[in-house]
Amino acid sequence: MTRIIALSDTHLKDEELPLAVARLARGADIILHAGDFVSVQAHTALADLGRLEAVRGNADHAELKRLLPERRVIEVEGIRIGLVHMASHGSSLVGAKMMAREMNVQVLVFGHIHRPIVERGERLLICPGSSTLPRMSAPSVAELEIEGASISGSIIPLGSPVCNYLKFAQSLAKKFEEKN
């Protein structure tokens, strides 16, 4: 059996990888990252934990945009897995379905929307969400398990749901208090 941990949208600049992410990645056979590491340091930190397959995201540092492809296809135990950053906008998965078909993959791992999604149809579509900046969901990663010709995917929550707007509002209130 092959165990894969998939991440996206970590958006780390100077921060360390969350411990839960490092622990899960260290125990995986393959680490997939669907873009928006943001910093080269975040990419290096994940690469130091094991076999990393990654694509660039729209918010990545220029060096990562030069280093990483926009799309990648890997084959694991005969199963083709596609990796992209932007495959879908909002809650519609039409774009992701079309991209998976275009890339001729059985599984498409994508990011950008910061919310976890697992949809099994003709192809398995997975957005791991974000382990650091989730949108109206818990911080999360995805886990894929491949055994023979069978693949399963699930979301692993890493904490409680977060609404980043509330954090932003609290930071504004704190700044206002400090000024007055």
NORFENKA-V761070 format. One line per field, one symbol per residue. psi: psi as a letter, one per 40 degrees, with the letter a starting at -180 (. if undefined). A space follows every 50 residues. Layout:
BEGIN
psi = ???
END
This chain:
BEGIN
psi = ihhhhhiifdfhceiihiddddddddeidihhhfifddiddddddddeea hhhiiiideiiddddddiidiihihhfehhhihicheihaeheddddddd ddefidhhhiadeehhhhhhbdihhhheahedgihfiiiiiihhhhhbeh hiiihhieaiihhdddddddddddddddd.
END
